[in-house]
Amino acid sequence: MIESKKSSEKSSDGQKSELASVRLQLNREISQRECLQKNLVDLRKNYTRALNETLMQKNQLRHLTHKLLRSVEDERKRISRELHDDIAQILAGINIQLAALTLEAGINNKSFTSKIARTRRLVEKSVNIVHRFATELRPPALDDLGLIRSIKAYLNAFGRQSDIKVHFSQFPEADGLKTSSQIILYRVMQSALANVTKHAHAGKVILSLKNQSGMIQMDITDDGRGFDVEHVVPSKTRRLGLLGMRERVEMAGGKLTVTSAPGQGTTIKAAVPFILQVKHPIPA
């Protein structure tokens, strides 16, 4: 009887010891889990902080990029005006003086007249070059005549300089778009056609302006060799050109998409909000 009681006590002590061991193990696991959970919370906080800092830096970079693009556009406008208003006028004045000298030289002095004529041709060539540079920097028609006529004037010059045929379709209301958005679409067209000339080996381009549910969309499609948009970038120039287009369009709250495949040509779609420009009343 006494032995049975002692055996029972030993069994009870063994169970208590086992339970204590299990409890200790559980406490250790709980501590480990709490430590892991705390580390996980800290990791999430660090990740969130890093993500917020990355997003903030990305927004700051985009803001600086947009500010740079605006500054570049303002500088283009200033240089263009100086070329038109100052240098072109000086060259034109020189040409007038040469014409007057030709009259004074008389018709008998053939050598003098010939030299004057050659000089006048050089001046006229210089004037044309200045006008071309000024127009490429900032087309005067964009401020005075609107987007459609500016595009047509550019396409006429583009057609004379290349063998690429461009078909252009538009809707008249596009000229009512606010000036900053007109400039953005004009620059997208310039960059796209420059890429077509340098890389696409195309024979035809279709350019269109459409009103799409409150957005004005410019589509530029060429029949060139195309490229793999996701994996293949033929050159850094093309990549930077597309990046510049995208930044300009997003600056206006729009979207730019590029669709292309090897041997299937390329289509660029640039859409910006159709916001009409505010016309200030002329003071009485």
C-alpha positions in Angstrom: 0.0 0.0 0.0 2.8 2.4 1.0 4.8 1.4 -2.1 1.8 2.0 -4.3 1.4 5.5 -2.7 5.1 6.2 -3.3 4.8 5.1 -6.9 1.8 7.4 -7.5 3.7 10.3 -6.0 6.7 9.6 -8.2 4.4 9.5 -11.3 2.8 12.7 -10.2 6.2 14.4 -9.8 7.2 13.1 -13.2 4.1 14.6 -14.8 4.7 17.9 -13.1 8.3 17.9 -14.2 7.2 17.1 -17.8 4.5 19.8 -17.7 7.1 22.3 -16.4 9.4 21.4 -19.2 6.6 21.8 -21.8 5.6 25.1 -20.2 9.1 26.3 -20.4 9.4 25.3 -24.0 6.1 27.1 -24.8 7.3 30.2 -23.0 10.5 30.1 -25.1 8.5 29.7 -28.3 6.2 32.5 -27.3 9.2 34.7 -26.6 10.7 33.8 -30.0 7.4 34.5 -31.8 7.0 37.8 -30.0 10.6 38.7 -31.0 10.0 37.6 -34.6 6.7 39.6 -34.6 8.5 42.7 -33.3 11.2 42.3 -36.0 8.5 41.9 -38.6 6.8 45.0 -37.4 10.1 46.9 -37.5 10.8 45.5 -41.0 7.4 46.7 -42.2 8.0 50.1 -40.7 11.4 50.3 -42.3 10.0 49.1 -45.6 7.1 51.7 -45.5 9.6 54.4 -44.6 11.9 53.4 -47.4 9.0 53.2 -49.8 7.7 56.6 -48.8 11.1 58.1 -49.2 11.5 56.5 -52.7 8.1 57.8 -53.7 9.0 61.3 -52.4 12.3 61.3 -54.3 10.5 60.1 -57.4 8.0 62.9 -57.2 10.8 65.4 -56.5 12.7 64.1 -59.5 9.6 64.3 -61.7 8.9 67.8 -60.4 12.5 68.9 -61.3 12.2 67.2 -64.7 9.0 69.1 -65.4 10.6 72.3 -64.2 13.6 71.7 -66.4 11.4 71.0 -69.5 9.5 74.3 -68.8 12.8 76.2 -68.5 14.1 74.6 -71.7 10.9 75.6 -73.5 11.2 79.2 -72.2 14.8 79.4 -73.3 13.9 78.0 -76.7 11.3 80.8 -77.0 13.7 83.5 -76.0 16.5 82.3 -78.4 14.0 81.9 -81.2 12.7 85.5 -80.7 16.3 86.8 -80.7 17.1 84.9 -83.9 14.0 86.3 -85.6 14.1 89.8 -84.2 17.8 90.6 -84.0 20.1 88.4 -86.1 17.7 87.9 -89.0 17.1 91.7 -89.2 20.8 92.4 -89.1 21.5 90.0 -92.0 18.6 91.5 -93.9 20.0 94.9 -93.4 23.4 93.7 -94.7 21.7 92.4 -97.8 20.0 95.7 -98.4 23.4 97.5 -98.1 24.9 95.1 -100.6 22.1 95.8 -103.0 22.7 99.5 -102.7 26.5 98.9 -103.3 25.6 97.0 -106.4 23.7 100.0 -107.8 26.6 102.3 -107.0 29.2 100.1 -108.6 27.5 100.5 -112.0 26.9 98.0 -114.6 30.4 98.1 -116.1 32.3 96.8 -113.1 31.4 93.1 -113.6 33.9 91.7 -111.1 32.7 93.9 -108.3 29.1 93.2 -109.2 29.8 89.4 -109.2 31.4 89.5 -105.8 28.5 91.5 -104.4 26.0 89.0 -105.9 27.9 86.1 -104.3 28.0 87.8 -100.9 24.2 88.5 -101.2 23.5 84.9 -101.9 25.5 83.9 -98.8 23.6 86.4 -96.7 20.3 85.1 -98.0 21.4 81.5 -97.2 22.3 82.7 -93.7 18.9 84.3 -93.2 17.2 81.0 -94.3 19.3 79.0 -91.9 18.5 81.4 -89.0 14.8 81.2 -89.8 15.0 77.4 -89.9 16.8 77.2 -86.5 14.4 79.7 -85.0 11.4 77.8 -86.2 12.8 74.5 -84.9 13.4 76.1 -81.5 10.0 77.6 -81.3 7.7 78.0 -84.3 6.2 81.5 -84.4 3.0 80.1 -85.9 2.4 78.1 -82.6 1.8 81.3 -80.7 0.2 83.2 -83.6 -1.7 80.7 -85.7 -2.2 77.6 -83.6 -1.2 73.9 -83.5 -2.7 72.7 -86.8 -1.0 75.3 -89.0 2.3 74.9 -87.1 2.2 71.1 -87.7 1.4 71.6 -91.4 4.3 74.1 -91.8 6.6 71.6 -90.1 5.4 68.7 -92.2 5.9 70.8 -95.4 9.6 71.3 -94.4 9.9 67.7 -93.3 8.6 66.6 -96.7 11.2 68.7 -98.5 14.1 67.3 -96.4 13.1 63.6 -96.5 11.5 61.0 -98.8 8.9 60.1 -96.1 5.3 60.8 -97.0 3.1 62.1 -94.1 -0.7 62.0 -94.1 -2.1 64.4 -91.6 -5.7 64.5 -90.4 -7.1 66.8 -87.6 -10.2 68.5 -86.2 -10.4 72.3 -86.1 -11.0 72.6 -82.4 -7.5 71.4 -81.7 -6.3 75.1 -82.1 -8.4 75.9 -79.0 -6.2 73.8 -76.8 -4.2 75.7 -74.2 -0.8 76.8 -75.4 1.3 74.7 -73.1 -0.5 71.5 -74.2 -0.1 72.6 -77.9 3.6 72.9 -77.4 3.8 69.5 -75.8 2.0 67.8 -78.7 4.2 69.7 -81.2 7.3 68.5 -79.4 6.1 65.0 -79.4 5.5 65.2 -83.1 9.0 66.6 -83.6 10.7 63.9 -81.6 8.6 61.1 -83.1 9.4 62.2 -86.7 13.1 62.6 -85.8 13.1 58.9 -84.6 11.3 57.9 -87.8 14.0 59.6 -89.9 16.9 58.2 -87.9 15.8 54.7 -87.0 12.6 53.5 -88.6 13.5 53.2 -92.3 9.9 54.1 -93.0 8.3 55.3 -96.2 5.0 56.6 -94.8 3.7 58.1 -91.6 0.1 58.7 -90.6 -0.4 61.6 -88.1 -3.8 62.4 -86.7 -5.3 64.6 -84.0 -8.6 63.3 -82.5 -11.0 64.3 -79.7 -11.3 61.3 -77.4 -13.7 61.7 -74.5 -12.4 64.9 -73.2 -8.8 64.2 -74.3 -7.0 65.4 -77.4 -5.0 62.4 -78.8 -2.1 62.6 -81.2 -1.4 59.3 -83.1 1.8 58.9 -85.1 2.1 55.6 -87.0 5.0 54.6 -89.3 5.4 51.6 -91.6 9.1 51.2 -90.6 11.0 48.2 -89.2 9.7 48.6 -85.6 11.4 47.3 -82.5 10.7 45.3 -79.3 9.3 47.8 -76.9 9.9 45.6 -73.8 13.3 44.2 -74.5 15.1 45.8 -77.4 16.1 49.5 -77.5 18.0 50.1 -80.7 19.8 53.1 -79.4 20.1 55.5 -76.4 18.9 58.3 -78.6 15.5 56.5 -79.2 15.2 55.7 -75.5 15.9 59.3 -74.4 13.6 60.5 -77.1 10.7 58.4 -75.8 11.5 59.3 -72.2 11.4 63.0 -73.1 8.0 62.5 -74.9 6.6 60.7 -71.9 7.8 63.3 -69.4 6.3 66.1 -71.5 2.9 64.4 -71.8 2.7 63.4 -68.2 3.6 67.0 -67.3 0.2 68.0 -68.8 -1.6 65.3 -66.9 -1.7 63.0 -70.0 -0.5 59.6 -71.1 1.9 58.4 -73.8 1.9 54.8 -75.1 4.2 53.1 -77.6 3.2 50.1 -79.6 5.8 48.4 -81.8 7.1 45.0 -83.0 10.0 44.0 -85.3 8.8 44.4 -88.9 5.4 45.9 -88.0 6.1 49.6 -87.6 5.6 51.8 -84.6 2.6 53.7 -83.2 2.9 56.5 -80.6 -0.2 57.8 -78.9 0.0 60.9 -76.9 -3.2 62.1 -75.1 -3.6 65.2 -73.0 -6.7 66.8 -71.3 -8.6 68.9 -73.8 -8.5 72.1 -71.8 -9.2 75.3 -73.8 -6.9 78.2 -73.5 -8.1 81.2 -71.6 -8.5 84.3 -73.7 -7.9 87.5 -71.8 -10.2 90.3 -72.8 -8.6 93.2 -74.7 -8.6 96.3 -72.4 -10.7 99.2 -73.7 
